[in-house]
Amino acid sequence: QVQLVESGGGLVQTGGSLRLSCGASGRTFNINAMGWYRQAPAKQRELVATITRLGVTKYADSVKGRFTISRDNAKSIVDLQMNSLKPEDTAVYYCVADTFSTIGDWIYWGQGTQVTVSS
């Protein structure tokens, strides 16, 4: 089992920045990729960014050029630097992870952290 714990959410004005962090514990050696989903009220859940153990990243079009995902494998931490935030970035952000035996299936989820961008 793997446990994921997020931190760093909060309230910020449009154009501001926030940095989310997620720490993994447990059987972290099983983790392949990590990433961030977000869920806004009345909107579909969106996969925001992912990063593999080798550092290959992918981003949703809605955040390209504004968000940066990074990872420290030794510490089992994944961060999401969010710049130029917009009100439409308001959502609960969840840290996720898959394993080498479940690639692409995000079987581990954190509890979520709220990000609110005021206009």
N, C-alpha and C positions, 0 to 999 in steps of 0.2 A: 504494500500500500504506500501511497504517496500523499502527503498533506501539503496544501498550498495556502499561503497566507499573504494577502495583499495589504499594502499600506500606501499612503500618500494622496488619497483623494481629498477633495475639498471644494471650496467655492472660489472662483476666480472670475475676473472680468474678461470680456471679449478682448482678444489679442494677447492675453496673458499666457503663462506657462505653468505646467504642473509636471511632476515626475512621480510615476507610480512604480512601486517596487513589489516584487513577489518572491518570497522565500519558499523553497521546497525542502521538505524533510521526509524521512522514511527511506524507502528503497529508491533513492534518487539515481542510482546507477542504471535503473531500468528506463529512465526518461530519455526520449529521443528529442522531439521538438517541444518548445514551449511557446505560448502566445497569449494574446489578449482578445477576448470577446467584449462586446458591449451590448447592453440592452436598454433601450429608451422606451418610455411609456408609449404604447400604441404603435410601436415600430418593430420591424423584424430584428431579431438578434443578428449582429454583424461581427464577423471575424475581422478584427482591426489590423493585427500584425502577428507574424509568426517568425520564429528563428529556430533553426536546427542546431544540433549539438556542434556542427562544424561552422556555424555562424551565417548560414544562408538565410536571408530575410525575404519576407513578402509583406506587402502592405495593401490594404484596401485603397481603392482609388480616392476615396473620400478623405484620406489622411496622408497621402503621399506628399512628401516635401515638407510636412509639418510635424509628423511623429517619427520618432526613431526608437527602435527596439534594440536592446543590447542584452548580453548574457555573460554571466561569470560561471562557468561550469564547475570550477573548484569550490565555489561557495553555494552553488545551486540557486542562483538568484537571476531573475530576469527583470529588467527595468523597461519602462516605456516613458520616454521623454516626449511631452506633448507641448508644442509651441503654437503660437498664433491660433489659440483656441477660439472656437466659434460657439454660439448658443446651441447649434445642432450637434455639438460634441457632448452635450449633457446626457448622461446615462450612468447606469451602474456598470462598472468595468470588472470583468472576471479574468483572473489568470487561469490558464488551462495548460494541460500537458498530455502528450501521448507517450507511448512506450515503443520500444523496438519491436514488440509483438503486436502492437495495435496502431501502426502508423496511420495517421490521418483520422483516427478515432480519438477524440479528445475525452478521454475517460476520467481525467482528474480535473476538478474545478475547485477554485477558491470560493470564499464566501461572498466576494464582491466588495467593491469600494465605490462610493458615490462620487461622481464628478459633476459639478454644476457650474455652467458658464453663464454669467449674467450679461445681459445686453446693455 
